[in-house]
Amino acid sequence: MMMHLHTKTLIVAAVVATPLFFWSARAAALTPLELLGKNIFFDRISIPGNAQACASCHDPAQGWILPDAAINRSTVVAPGAKPHAVGNIKPPSNAYASFSPPFRSGNFGSIPPWEGGNFWDGRAEGCGARGGPCPVASPVGVVSDTITPLDLPLAKRADYDEYLGPTADQALNPFPNDVEQDIREQNVCQQVKTAKYKDLYEQAFGEAIDCSPNPKADPAYKTSHKRLAVALAAWQASDDVNSFSSKRDDALGADRDGKFPLDAFTPQENFGHDLFHGRNDSGQNTGGPGGQPKQARCIVCHNGVPQGQPADPTGEAPQQLYTDFRYHHIGVPFNREIPGVAKGEKTGLTAHVTNIAPGTFKTPTLRNVAKGLSATFTKAYTHNGWFKSLESLVHFYNTRDVLTKCEALTPPILNATEKEALQNNCWPAPEFPNPPTVIGNLMLTPGEEAALVAYLKTLTDQHTPTTP
């Protein structure tokens, strides 16, 4: 028996190792449009020059988030290219964002009934995708400009139509934003026109890049800027970014029956999966009422597959995205350490659409939540980065409604930081009232919390794109 297990381990290890070469080969075979987008993503196109790139806030090696552990531990928000300029909300991961559908409302079984778009508030709606309509409901805040097929060369519309949507619309924003790359659209166009990778534009679009200010009503440089955003979206939709190369993916693909518990997982990781999905595939999750499986309720928000694929109640879909791309209120505390942001100022979806209670933000993917974590590198979690570890975030989900509120202590702790809350075994009141009750008292043991964290760590992609 021991010989059989040892042999199986070797076989699994060999199979698991294969995707690393597979993904590298796929990355090397990028199309000219994807290569153009990748070069732009890593190019420090900003004013002052050579100060900031897309990758400055979305580092692939750190799970596509800000690669500055000191900032993650404290002020959270990213510095801009301009001296002393800083953002006002945590940069989200951009990997797997290309699967987000255009912003829309409907009967999704969630409150509020909105899904899709990009940014924490969904304002990059992507409503120009495939010539589709914008939402019927009335947006109230800033809505990003959108890209339609008419912005593409006629000969390329059929080929590039799939890249139009929220990711392309989001890509229009960072360059001209004065607290990000701080560079005007025409200057972006000129920099790409003279860059070492300039020939990729003509290869991708079949014509030279045009940075002219004419015609005055719709200058050529604006169209070129939109096409650069499409290139960024194309690369972000590629296998180089969305590699599905985590331990979970490899173990699932190498498994004898393709079902949990996975042969290549530890007992703790399989137990974490069961808690995450409210199942008992491993035989360990019998701690619920009447011996039923415990429900950590993670899949209420962190379960989804690409549009058109069947639902995945077991968590065994090859392209499980670990987000529903919808908007939820989990009762996150106010982060007093973000400079210049007052309590109640960052309202989430409320800033975008009408009749929504403040405090509702887009659910991020859990893929790569642990990528880059180490004894020296801290990541920040949730939209305002209040949480500094997966352990504290899982503990919050488990005990939010159980522990004493920090404000109720004697003396009270107002607007407590994560460190203060953990030291005093309390949780602050949510920044915005009336969080949902689906989480907050999950009755998980410390060992079960640890199993969930272990499972989350299996979602780290092994492939990391190289700098062009």
Long-range contacts (C-beta under 8 A, 24 or more apart in sequence): 8-263, 11-254, 12-251, 12-254, 12-263, 12-264, 13-264, 15-250, 15-253, 15-254, 16-247, 16-250, 16-251, 16-254, 16-264, 19-245, 19-249, 19-250, 19-253, 19-462, 19-463, 20-245, 20-462, 20-463, 23-239, 23-240, 23-243, 23-245, 23-462, 23-463, 24-463, 26-238, 26-239, 26-240, 26-243, 27-238, 27-239, 27-240, 27-463, 27-465, 27-466, 30-235, 30-238, 30-240, 31-204, 31-234, 32-200, 32-203, 32-204, 33-160, 33-163, 33-204, 33-205, 33-230, 33-231, 33-234, 33-235, 34-231, 34-234, 34-235, 34-238, 34-240, 35-197, 35-200, 35-235, 35-468, 36-197, 36-200, 36-201, 36-203, 36-204, 36-228, 36-231, 36-234, 36-235, 37-228, 37-230, 37-231, 37-232, 37-233, 37-234, 37-235, 37-236, 38-235, 38-240, 38-465, 38-468, 39-195, 39-197, 39-200, 39-468, 40-192, 40-228, 40-231, 40-232, 41-232, 41-235, 41-236, 42-467, 42-468, 43-191, 43-192, 43-195, 43-197, 45-175, 45-181, 45-183, 45-188, 45-191, 45-192, 46-81, 46-175, 46-181, 46-182, 46-183, 47-81, 47-82, 47-181, 47-182, 47-183, 47-187, 48-81, 48-82, 48-83, 51-81, 51-181, 52-80, 52-81, 52-180, 52-181, 52-182, 53-181, 54-94, 54-174, 54-232, 55-467, 57-91, 57-174, 57-180, 58-91, 58-93, 58-94, 59-372, 60-95, 60-241, 60-464, 60-465, 61-371, 61-372, 61-464, 62-371, 62-372, 62-377, 62-379, 63-93, 63-95, 63-368, 63-369, 63-370, 63-371, 63-372, 63-379, 63-460, 64-93, 64-94, 64-95, 64-368, 64-371, 65-90, 65-91, 65-92, 65-93, 65-379, 65-380, 66-90, 66-91, 66-380, 67-372, 69-376, 69-377, 69-378, 69-379, 72-378, 72-379, 72-380, 72-385, 72-388, 73-378, 73-380, 73-388, 74-337, 75-337, 75-338, 75-339, 76-335, 76-337, 76-338, 76-380, 76-384, 76-385, 77-338, 77-339, 77-385, 78-180, 80-177, 80-178, 80-179, 80-180, 80-181, 80-182, 81-180, 81-181, 81-182, 81-183, 82-178, 82-179, 82-182, 85-178, 85-179, 85-182, 86-179, 86-339, 86-340, 87-179, 87-180, 88-179, 88-338, 88-340, 88-341, 88-345, 88-346, 89-120, 89-338, 89-341, 89-346, 89-383, 89-384, 90-380, 90-382, 90-383, 90-384, 90-385, 92-119, 92-120, 92-362, 92-364, 92-383, 93-364, 93-365, 93-367, 93-368, 94-167, 94-236, 94-241, 95-236, 95-241, 95-242, 95-365, 95-367, 95-368, 95-461, 96-241, 96-242, 96-321, 96-323, 96-365, 96-367, 97-166, 97-167, 97-170, 97-236, 97-365, 98-165, 98-167, 98-233, 98-236, 98-237, 98-241, 98-242, 99-242, 99-304, 99-306, 99-307, 99-321, 99-325, 100-126, 100-165, 100-166, 100-167, 100-325, 101-126, 101-165, 101-166, 101-307, 101-325, 102-126, 102-127, 102-129, 102-132, 102-165, 102-166, 103-127, 103-135, 103-166, 104-135, 105-135, 105-136, 105-137, 108-324, 108-326, 110-324, 110-326, 110-327, 110-328, 111-436, 112-327, 112-349, 112-353, 112-356, 112-357, 112-360, 114-326, 114-327, 114-349, 114-353, 114-356, 115-324, 115-325, 115-326, 115-327, 116-166, 116-325, 117-166, 117-362, 118-166, 118-167, 118-169, 118-170, 119-144, 119-170, 119-362, 120-348, 120-361, 120-362, 120-383, 121-348, 121-349, 121-350, 121-351, 121-352, 121-361, 121-362, 122-327, 122-349, 122-352, 122-353, 122-362, 123-351, 123-352, 124-166, 124-167, 124-169, 124-170, 124-172, 124-173, 125-166, 125-169, 126-164, 126-165, 126-166, 126-167, 126-168, 126-169, 128-164, 128-165, 128-169, 129-161, 129-164, 129-165, 129-166, 130-161, 130-164, 135-353, 137-353, 137-354, 138-353, 138-354, 139-352, 139-353, 139-354, 140-351, 140-352, 140-353, 140-354, 141-351, 141-352, 141-353, 142-351, 143-352, 144-169, 144-170, 144-172, 144-173, 145-169, 145-172, 147-172, 147-226, 147-229, 147-230, 151-223, 151-226, 151-227, 151-230, 152-205, 152-227, 152-230, 153-205, 153-206, 153-207, 155-206, 156-204, 156-205, 156-206, 160-230, 160-234, 162-237, 163-230, 163-233, 163-234, 163-237, 164-230, 164-233, 165-233, 167-232, 167-233, 167-236, 167-237, 168-226, 168-229, 168-230, 168-232, 168-233, 169-229, 171-228, 171-229, 171-230, 171-232, 171-233, 171-236, 172-225, 172-226, 172-229, 175-225, 185-221, 185-222, 185-225, 186-211, 186-213, 186-219, 186-221, 186-225, 188-225, 188-228, 189-221, 189-224, 189-225, 189-228, 192-224, 192-228, 197-468, 201-227, 201-228, 201-231, 204-231, 240-463, 240-465, 241-465, 243-461, 243-462, 243-463, 244-318, 244-319, 244-461, 245-461, 245-462, 245-463, 246-367, 246-368, 246-458, 246-459, 246-460, 246-461, 246-462, 247-458, 247-459, 247-460, 247-462, 248-458, 248-459, 249-318, 250-462, 251-458, 252-316, 252-318, 253-318, 258-316, 259-314, 259-316, 260-314, 260-315, 260-316, 265-458, 266-454, 268-450, 268-451, 268-454, 269-451, 269-454, 269-455, 269-458, 271-448, 271-451, 271-455, 272-451, 272-452, 272-453, 272-454, 272-455, 272-456, 273-315, 273-455, 275-444, 275-448, 275-451, 275-452, 275-455, 276-302, 276-315, 276-452, 276-455, 277-303, 277-313, 277-314, 277-315, 279-314, 279-315, 281-314, 287-445, 287-448, 294-442, 294-443, 294-444, 294-448, 295-442, 296-397, 296-398, 296-442, 296-444, 296-448, 296-452, 297-397, 297-438, 297-439, 297-442, 298-397, 298-452, 300-438, 300-439, 301-326, 301-328, 301-363, 302-363, 302-365, 302-366, 321-365, 321-367, 322-365, 322-366, 322-367, 322-459, 323-363, 323-364, 323-365, 323-366, 324-363, 325-362, 325-363, 326-362, 326-363, 327-356, 327-360, 327-361, 327-362, 327-363, 328-360, 328-361, 328-363, 328-436, 329-357, 329-359, 329-360, 329-361, 329-430, 329-432, 329-434, 329-435, 329-436, 330-382, 330-397, 330-435, 330-436, 330-439, 331-359, 331-400, 331-430, 331-435, 331-440, 332-359, 332-361, 332-382, 332-383, 332-384, 332-386, 332-430, 332-431, 333-386, 333-415, 333-416, 333-421, 333-427, 333-428, 333-429, 333-430, 333-431, 334-384, 334-386, 334-415, 334-428, 334-431, 335-384, 335-385, 335-386, 335-417, 336-415, 336-417, 337-417, 338-384, 338-385, 343-415, 343-431, 344-431, 344-432, 346-383, 346-384, 347-432, 348-383, 357-432, 357-434, 358-432, 359-430, 359-431, 359-432, 359-433, 359-434, 359-435, 366-456, 366-459, 367-459, 367-460, 367-461, 368-459, 368-460, 368-461, 369-456, 369-459, 369-460, 370-456, 370-457, 370-459, 370-460, 371-460, 371-461, 373-457, 384-431, 386-417, 386-418, 387-418, 388-418, 388-419, 390-453, 390-456, 390-457, 391-449, 391-450, 391-453, 392-418, 392-422, 394-449, 394-452, 394-453, 394-456, 395-449, 396-427, 397-439, 397-440, 397-442, 398-439, 398-441, 398-442, 398-443, 398-444, 398-449, 399-427, 399-440, 399-441, 399-442, 400-427, 400-435, 400-439, 400-440, 400-441, 401-437, 401-440, 401-441, 402-440, 402-441, 403-427, 405-429
